[in-house]
Amino acid sequence: MPLDDIAGGLLNGVFRFIGHLLYEVFIEFLFHGTGRVVTHVLFPGRHFGDTTLTAIGLLFWITVPLLLFVGYRALS
């Protein structure tokens, strides 16, 4: 039915937009941006690739909450 095709196309576009937005926020901003800041602070003057920056940012966001949790448990 034509209505199913129209609704399916519309939902496909909406979900594609939401997925792209989530990708931009989480991957590009949180991981890649954090990796860029960390590498500029620790290694000034060196330039890293996008994959390396994303991996460093992801490692940062995994390490910080773990350290906060361990510190909280040690102090309480």
matplotlib code that plots the C-alpha trace (Angstrom):
import matplotlib.pyplot as plt

x = [0.0, 1.3, 0.6, 2.9, 5.7, 5.2, 5.1, 8.1, 10.1, 9.3, 10.2, 13.4, 14.4, 13.5, 15.5, 18.4, 18.4, 18.3, 21.1, 23.3, 22.6, 23.6, 26.7, 27.7, 27.1, 28.7, 31.4, 32.5, 32.0, 32.5, 35.1, 36.9, 36.9, 38.0, 40.8, 41.9, 42.0, 43.9, 46.5, 47.0, 47.6, 49.9, 51.6, 51.8, 52.9, 52.1, 49.1, 47.2, 44.7, 41.0, 40.9, 43.6, 41.9, 38.6, 40.2, 42.0, 38.7, 36.9, 39.7, 39.4, 35.6, 36.1, 39.0, 37.6, 34.4, 36.3, 38.9, 36.1, 34.3, 37.6, 38.4, 34.9, 35.0, 38.5, 37.4, 34.1]
y = [0.0, 3.5, 4.7, 2.1, 3.2, 6.8, 6.0, 3.7, 6.2, 8.9, 6.7, 5.7, 9.3, 10.1, 7.2, 8.0, 11.6, 10.4, 8.0, 10.6, 13.0, 10.5, 9.6, 13.3, 13.9, 10.8, 9.8, 13.1, 15.4, 13.3, 10.8, 12.5, 16.0, 14.6, 12.7, 15.8, 17.8, 15.1, 14.7, 18.4, 18.7, 15.6, 15.8, 19.4, 19.7, 16.2, 15.4, 12.1, 10.4, 10.4, 6.8, 7.4, 10.5, 8.6, 5.6, 8.0, 9.8, 6.5, 5.3, 8.6, 8.3, 4.7, 5.5, 8.6, 7.0, 4.0, 6.1, 8.2, 5.0, 3.5, 6.7, 6.9, 3.4, 4.0, 7.1, 5.7]
z = [0.0, -0.8, 2.8, 4.2, 1.9, 2.8, 6.6, 6.3, 4.4, 6.9, 9.9, 8.1, 7.8, 11.4, 12.7, 10.4, 11.8, 15.4, 14.8, 13.1, 15.9, 18.6, 16.6, 16.4, 20.1, 21.6, 19.2, 17.8, 20.7, 23.8, 22.7, 19.8, 21.4, 24.8, 23.1, 21.3, 24.6, 26.4, 23.7, 23.4, 27.2, 27.4, 24.1, 22.9, 19.3, 18.3, 16.0, 16.2, 13.8, 14.3, 15.4, 18.0, 19.4, 19.6, 21.4, 23.9, 24.6, 25.1, 27.5, 29.4, 29.9, 31.1, 33.4, 35.1, 36.5, 37.6, 39.5, 41.1, 42.2, 43.6, 45.4, 46.8, 48.1, 49.6, 51.5, 52.8]

ax = plt.figure().add_subplot(projection="3d")
ax.plot(x, y, z, "-o")
ax.set_aspect("equal")
plt.show()
